[in-house]
């Protein structure tokens, strides 16, 4: 089939990015939609439209050739053009489908054998067409629904429930496959995208264009991502990179993949622990290799080596010889979970080093397992990223007294009580199987309404007693590679330098930070200097400013050093209990204030690749107010 193209080049610069439109059955490149799109996006995109017919093989050949020559950023397909958009070699382009004909063999069967007149004047001069059964049979080799699954982060859809040709079959087929934010279902136009339909299409395209701008382009391939991480751990580009992650049941044998990355042995020799994300046949598998050769190292060719959750469980959660991070990673149908048995805080950054979000996992020493990667924030602002976004996470590990940077990919949407209950039942079953006691937090009463899926979990641990911050919003993070590098050290040095500068300018900085936290209902403050409170995974939480009042006399009270740590210590409001709990933890771990002089402390900090303590005053950095900070603490 000779390629004929309507590129609508009326006084349009060749330097503009390209938007490709694929018309539907019995239409052509001269239809009205191409010109409507060009008028709507004039000065922003150059719209091209290859001319197609109903033969999938010849049409895809034309489309793929146009893609190789024009490199479109966005490919739009209506009706049968939506099918072609899903099956073509779209590369990094965003694919927008409108009332797509996902099952052409059955949906076009009514037109077989009859001669039909095209709806518009064709570029090839042909005005009639007869659809044959042989042409329909060619569609058996394609699977548009699977293409949606394989390219979900790049697919957006506009569907009408009053489609006079497809009914609601396309809506049902795409529900759960296309991300909700980019799946628009309406009822004010039919199969042909006219009038209100075009308005909806423009809105959806603006959303896609904005996503491309925020994300710095479309998702890159896994091989490209690997190369980027290897050569440029922190590229100077805006936004996030995104990678497709498909959820799957942990027991599905066909999804168990051997590890195929040949660099594993070399990396394991250099890093305490290596995570690698591997893609095979569109699915995701992960492998972990410890550097300690005394631990069990899985042979990639062995029958028992499969997905990451099996490796982690077989190692009983140990990673390396020194327990670099004391956590277990589990693979569940609704995402990647982990249990932490120490308090951990994580910070999420984009590749420019701007703070995007932070998380809190388990409280210190209360043995209440948390879920790694729950990033909290005000609901309207807490999701600047979506499932599939790749981010950098900085995580202090109190078990090893080190702080690491890791790459993560968002692997799950927000949790509900039902999913929390599923997690609860899995943990209980495992602990009972292993003969371990079931902690108090494993209480079925903590999951009200678990029989349905309409309650959004807004607490960190699915526990009403912890529900003091009603705006918290959970999100799962899948570790991609660990560690990434030492960018975290530079950031911590910057924070410390900025804090010293702020402190010199404002002697009332502590009180002002506390007042800001109280006014804005934020309960996270970070101790960065005092020997009794500062540690690289030990950041203390408060809800009220009175923690700062009489702090010296509280610390001087030896009776408080043996106070046990309550489960909800950071919500009790009892400053003596809170500070006493920290002192107890610190003393039990061999770093009590009276047992650690300045020289030893500085050596300890230097060993852990972080800044040295410059004085013994309580130093607080309000990281929350540094989201977009330059060289000031605006709002403090």
DAHUHU-V260763 format. One record per residue. N is the residue number from 1. RES is the residue in one letter. NEAR is the number of other C-alpha atoms within 8 Angstrom. D_CENTER is the distance of its C-alpha to the mean C-alpha in whole Angstrom. Layout:
BEGIN
N/RES/NEAR/D_CENTER  N/RES/NEAR/D_CENTER
END
This chain:
BEGIN
1/X/5/42  2/X/4/43  3/X/7/40  4/X/8/41  5/X/10/39  6/X/10/39  7/X/8/37  8/X/10/38  9/X/7/39  10/X/4/41  11/X/4/41  12/X/9/38  13/X/7/36  14/X/5/35  15/X/4/33  16/X/10/31  17/X/9/27  18/X/13/28  19/X/13/27  20/X/11/29  21/X/12/30  22/X/17/31  23/X/16/34  24/X/12/35  25/X/9/38  26/X/11/41  27/X/11/40  28/X/15/40  29/X/15/38  30/X/10/41  31/X/11/39  32/X/6/39  33/X/6/35  34/X/14/35  35/X/9/37  36/X/8/35  37/X/9/32  38/X/12/34  39/X/7/35  40/X/7/32  41/X/9/30  42/X/9/33  43/X/7/33  44/X/7/29  45/X/11/29  46/X/18/32  47/X/13/32  48/X/13/33  49/X/13/34  50/X/14/36  51/X/14/38  52/X/10/37  53/X/9/39  54/X/9/39  55/X/9/39  56/X/11/35  57/X/7/36  58/X/9/38  59/X/13/36  60/X/11/33  61/X/8/35  62/X/13/35  63/X/10/32  64/X/11/31  65/X/8/33  66/X/10/33  67/X/11/29  68/X/7/30  69/X/6/33  70/X/7/31  71/X/8/27  72/X/11/26  73/X/10/23  74/X/11/23  75/X/15/24  76/X/15/26  77/X/19/28  78/X/14/30  79/X/15/31  80/X/14/32  81/X/16/31  82/X/19/27  83/X/14/28  84/X/13/29  85/X/15/26  86/X/11/24  87/X/12/26  88/X/9/27  89/X/6/25  90/X/13/23  91/X/4/21  92/X/9/19  93/X/11/20  94/X/13/18  95/X/14/20  96/X/15/22  97/X/17/24  98/X/14/27  99/X/15/28  100/X/14/28  101/X/13/30  102/X/10/28  103/X/7/32  104/X/11/34  105/X/10/37  106/X/6/37  107/X/9/37  108/X/9/39  109/X/10/42  110/X/5/44  111/X/7/45  112/X/10/46  113/X/8/49  114/X/7/50  115/X/8/50  116/X/8/48  117/X/8/48  118/X/12/45  119/X/7/44  120/X/8/44  121/X/10/46  122/X/13/45  123/X/11/45  124/X/5/46  125/X/6/49  126/X/7/49  127/X/8/49  128/X/8/49  129/X/10/47  130/X/9/48  131/X/12/45  132/X/8/46  133/X/9/45  134/X/6/44  135/X/11/42  136/X/14/40  137/X/8/40  138/X/10/38  139/X/10/35  140/X/8/35  141/X/5/33  142/X/6/30  143/X/8/27  144/X/11/25  145/X/9/23  146/X/7/22  147/X/10/21  148/X/13/19  149/X/9/17  150/X/8/17  151/X/9/16  152/X/11/14  153/X/12/11  154/X/11/15  155/X/13/17  156/X/14/18  157/X/12/21  158/X/15/24  159/X/13/26  160/X/15/29  161/X/11/31  162/X/11/34  163/X/12/34  164/X/7/38  165/X/5/37  166/X/11/34  167/X/9/34  168/X/10/31  169/X/7/30  170/X/13/27  171/X/11/25  172/X/7/26  173/X/8/24  174/X/10/21  175/X/7/20  176/X/6/17  177/X/9/17  178/X/15/16  179/X/10/13  180/X/7/15  181/X/5/14  182/X/12/16  183/X/11/18  184/X/10/22  185/X/9/24  186/X/9/28  187/X/8/31  188/X/8/33  189/X/14/34  190/X/11/35  191/X/12/34  192/X/6/35  193/X/11/33  194/X/7/35  195/X/7/36  196/X/9/33  197/X/11/31  198/X/9/31  199/X/8/30  200/X/9/27  201/X/10/26  202/X/9/27  203/X/8/24  204/X/12/22  205/X/9/22  206/X/8/22  207/X/9/18  208/X/11/18  209/X/8/19  210/X/8/18  211/X/9/14  212/X/10/16  213/X/8/17  214/X/10/14  215/X/12/12  216/X/11/15  217/X/8/16  218/X/12/15  219/X/11/12  220/X/10/14  221/X/7/16  222/X/8/15  223/X/6/19  224/X/8/18  225/X/9/15  226/X/8/17  227/X/8/20  228/X/10/18  229/X/10/17  230/X/7/20  231/X/6/22  232/X/7/20  233/X/9/18  234/X/7/18  235/X/8/18  236/X/6/20  237/X/7/18  238/X/10/16  239/X/10/12  240/X/12/9  241/X/12/10  242/X/13/8  243/X/13/9  244/X/10/10  245/X/10/9  246/X/7/12  247/X/8/13  248/X/9/16  249/X/7/19  250/X/9/20  251/X/4/24  252/X/8/24  253/X/5/26  254/X/5/25  255/X/9/21  256/X/9/23  257/X/9/23  258/X/10/24  259/X/9/23  260/X/6/24  261/X/7/23  262/X/5/26  263/X/6/25  264/X/9/24  265/X/7/28  266/X/7/28  267/X/9/25  268/X/13/26  269/X/8/29  270/X/7/27  271/X/9/24  272/X/11/25  273/X/14/22  274/X/14/20  275/X/12/17  276/X/10/16  277/X/10/14  278/X/11/17  279/X/9/17  280/X/8/20  281/X/4/21  282/X/6/18  283/X/9/17  284/X/11/15  285/X/15/17  286/X/11/16  287/X/12/19  288/X/11/20  289/X/11/24  290/X/14/25  291/X/12/28  292/X/8/30  293/X/7/33  294/X/5/34  295/X/8/31  296/X/6/31  297/X/7/29  298/X/8/28  299/X/6/30  300/X/8/28  301/X/6/31  302/X/7/31  303/X/5/31  304/X/4/29  305/X/12/27  306/X/10/24  307/X/13/20  308/X/11/18  309/X/10/19  310/X/9/23  311/X/13/23  312/X/14/22  313/X/11/24  314/X/7/27  315/X/9/27  316/X/7/26  317/X/11/23  318/X/12/25  319/X/12/24  320/X/12/26  321/X/11/30  322/X/6/29  323/X/10/26  324/X/12/24  325/X/9/21  326/X/12/23  327/X/10/20  328/X/12/20  329/X/12/17  330/X/10/17  331/X/10/16  332/X/10/16  333/X/8/16  334/X/8/13  335/X/10/11  336/X/13/11  337/X/11/13  338/X/11/16  339/X/11/19  340/X/16/20  341/X/13/23  342/X/14/23  343/X/14/22  344/X/16/19  345/X/12/17  346/X/12/14  347/X/12/13  348/X/12/10  349/X/13/12  350/X/13/12  351/X/14/14  352/X/11/17  353/X/6/17  354/X/9/16  355/X/12/15  356/X/10/12  357/X/11/12  358/X/11/13  359/X/11/13  360/X/12/16  361/X/15/17  362/X/15/20  363/X/11/23  364/X/9/26  365/X/10/28  366/X/11/28  367/X/9/27  368/X/12/24  369/X/9/21  370/X/12/18  371/X/13/15  372/X/11/13  373/X/12/9  374/X/14/11  375/X/14/10  376/X/14/13  377/X/10/15  378/X/9/17  379/X/9/16  380/X/5/17  381/X/7/15  382/X/11/12  383/X/7/9  384/X/6/10  385/X/6/6  386/X/8/5  387/X/11/5  388/X/12/5  389/X/12/4  390/X/12/6  391/X/14/7  392/X/12/10  393/X/12/11  394/X/12/15  395/X/13/16  396/X/13/20  397/X/15/21  398/X/13/25  399/X/10/26  400/X/9/26  401/X/11/26  402/X/12/24  403/X/12/21  404/X/13/18  405/X/15/16  406/X/15/13  407/X/14/10  408/X/13/7  409/X/16/4  410/X/15/2  411/X/14/6  412/X/11/7  413/X/8/8  414/X/10/11  415/X/10/14  416/X/11/17  417/X/17/20  418/X/13/21  419/X/11/18  420/X/13/19  421/X/11/22  422/X/8/21  423/X/8/20  424/X/10/23  425/X/8/25  426/X/8/24  427/X/8/24  428/X/10/27  429/X/8/28  430/X/8/27  431/X/11/29  432/X/10/32  433/X/7/32  434/X/6/32  435/X/6/35  436/X/7/33  437/X/6/33  438/X/8/31  439/X/6/30  440/X/5/31  441/X/7/27  442/X/9/27  443/X/7/29  444/X/7/29  445/X/5/30  446/X/10/27  447/X/13/25  448/X/6/27  449/X/9/27  450/X/11/25  451/X/5/27  452/X/8/25  453/X/11/22  454/X/6/22  455/X/9/21  456/X/9/18  457/X/12/18  458/X/12/18  459/X/14/19  460/X/14/17  461/X/7/20  462/X/12/21  463/X/11/24  464/X/7/26  465/X/6/28  466/X/12/25  467/X/10/24  468/X/6/25  469/X/8/22  470/X/7/22  471/X/9/19  472/X/13/16  473/X/15/13  474/X/14/11  475/X/13/8  476/X/16/7  477/X/13/6  478/X/10/8  479/X/10/10  480/X/11/11  481/X/12/14  482/X/12/16  483/X/11/18  484/X/10/17  485/X/9/20  486/X/8/22  487/X/7/20  488/X/11/20  489/X/9/23  490/X/8/24  491/X/8/22  492/X/10/24  493/X/10/27  494/X/8/26  495/X/9/25  496/X/9/29  497/X/8/31  498/X/9/30  499/X/10/30  500/X/8/34  501/X/8/34  502/X/11/33  503/X/10/36  504/X/7/39  505/X/6/38  506/X/7/38  507/X/7/40  508/X/7/38  509/X/10/35  510/X/10/34  511/X/9/35  512/X/9/34  513/X/10/30  514/X/10/31  515/X/9/33  516/X/10/30  517/X/14/27  518/X/12/30  519/X/7/30  520/X/6/27  521/X/7/26  522/X/8/24  523/X/10/24  524/X/11/23  525/X/12/25  526/X/11/25  527/X/14/28  528/X/11/29  529/X/14/32  530/X/13/35  531/X/8/35  532/X/10/35  533/X/14/32  534/X/11/30  535/X/10/28  536/X/11/25  537/X/14/23  538/X/11/25  539/X/12/24  540/X/10/26  541/X/9/26  542/X/12/28  543/X/13/28  544/X/10/32  545/X/12/34  546/X/6/36  547/X/9/35  548/X/8/36  549/X/6/40  550/X/7/42  551/X/8/39  552/X/6/42  553/X/7/44  554/X/10/42  555/X/10/41  556/X/6/44  557/X/8/45  558/X/7/45  559/X/6/45  560/X/14/42  561/X/10/41  562/X/10/41  563/X/10/39  564/X/8/37  565/X/12/33  566/X/6/33  567/X/7/29  568/X/8/29  569/X/10/30  570/X/10/28  571/X/9/29  572/X/6/33  573/X/9/34  574/X/6/36  575/X/8/36  576/X/8/38  577/X/12/37  578/X/11/33  579/X/11/35  580/X/15/37  581/X/14/34  582/X/11/33  583/X/14/36  584/X/12/37  585/X/9/33  586/X/12/34  587/X/10/38  588/X/8/37  589/X/7/35  590/X/7/38  591/X/10/37  592/X/12/39  593/X/9/40  594/X/5/44  595/X/7/43  596/X/9/41  597/X/8/43  598/X/6/41  599/X/6/42  600/X/8/40  601/X/10/37  602/X/10/36  603/X/8/37  604/X/8/34  605/X/12/32  606/X/10/33  607/X/7/32  608/X/9/28  609/X/8/28  610/X/10/27  611/X/9/30  612/X/7/33  613/X/9/35  614/X/5/37  615/X/6/39  616/X/8/39  617/X/6/38  618/X/8/35  619/X/9/32  620/X/11/29  621/X/10/27  622/X/10/25  623/X/8/21  624/X/6/20  625/X/11/23  626/X/9/22  627/X/9/19  628/X/7/21  629/X/9/24  630/X/4/26  631/X/5/29  632/X/6/30  633/X/9/28  634/X/6/28  635/X/5/29  636/X/8/30
END
